[in-house]
């Protein structure tokens, strides 16, 4: 039986809606105004709001500020 959806794309969903979420969220991150985001995505204000994920940019900023753990102790030298 052929695989569909996430199974065929290495766990990723690649459809119209996922591309639209990415496109509109990237417009938000680029500081494009709400009105212009609506025009560029050919969507109503309600659709633009639904597809905009502001928290992703904030989460990325916070994650980049986390200290990098020292993993050198995990590297064991061969005996």
C-alpha positions in Angstrom: 0.0 0.0 0.0 1.5 3.4 -0.9 2.4 5.7 1.9 0.9 9.2 2.2 1.4 12.5 4.1 4.1 12.6 6.8 5.3 9.0 6.0 6.3 9.8 2.4 8.2 13.0 3.3 10.5 11.9 6.2 8.0 13.1 8.8 7.3 16.4 7.2 4.0 17.6 6.0 4.4 19.2 2.6 1.1 20.6 1.4 -0.6 23.9 0.5 -1.4 24.8 4.1 2.1 24.1 5.5 3.6 26.3 2.7 1.1 29.0 3.5 1.9 28.9 7.2 5.6 29.2 6.4 5.2 32.0 3.8 2.9 34.2 6.0 5.0 33.6 9.1 8.2 34.6 7.2 6.5 37.8 6.0 5.7 38.5 9.7 9.4 37.9 10.6 10.4 40.3 7.8 8.3 43.0 9.4 5.8 43.2 6.5 2.6 45.0 7.6 -0.6 43.1 8.1 -2.2 44.7 5.1 0.7 43.9 2.8 0.9 40.3 4.1 -2.8 39.9 3.2 -2.2 41.3 -0.3 0.9 39.1 -0.9 -0.8 36.0 0.4 -4.1 36.8 -1.2 -5.9 36.2 2.1 -8.3 38.0 4.4 -7.1 39.5 7.6 -8.6 36.5 9.5 -6.7 34.0 7.4 -3.5 36.0 7.8 -3.9 36.0 11.5 -4.6 32.3 11.6 -1.6 31.4 9.5 0.9 33.8 11.3 3.0 32.0 13.9 4.7 34.8 15.9 5.8 32.5 18.7 8.2 30.6 16.4 10.5 33.6 15.9 10.4 34.3 19.6 11.2 30.7 20.5 14.1 30.7 18.1 15.5 33.9 19.7 15.3 32.4 23.2 16.8 29.1 22.1 19.8 30.8 20.6 20.6 32.5 23.9 20.8 29.2 25.8 24.4 28.2 26.7 25.9 25.4 24.7 26.5 22.4 27.0 30.1 21.2 27.5 30.0 17.7 26.0 33.7 17.0 26.2 33.2 14.8 29.2 31.2 12.4 27.0 34.2 11.8 24.7 36.1 8.9 26.2 39.5 8.1 25.1 40.1 4.5 24.0 42.0 2.4 26.6 
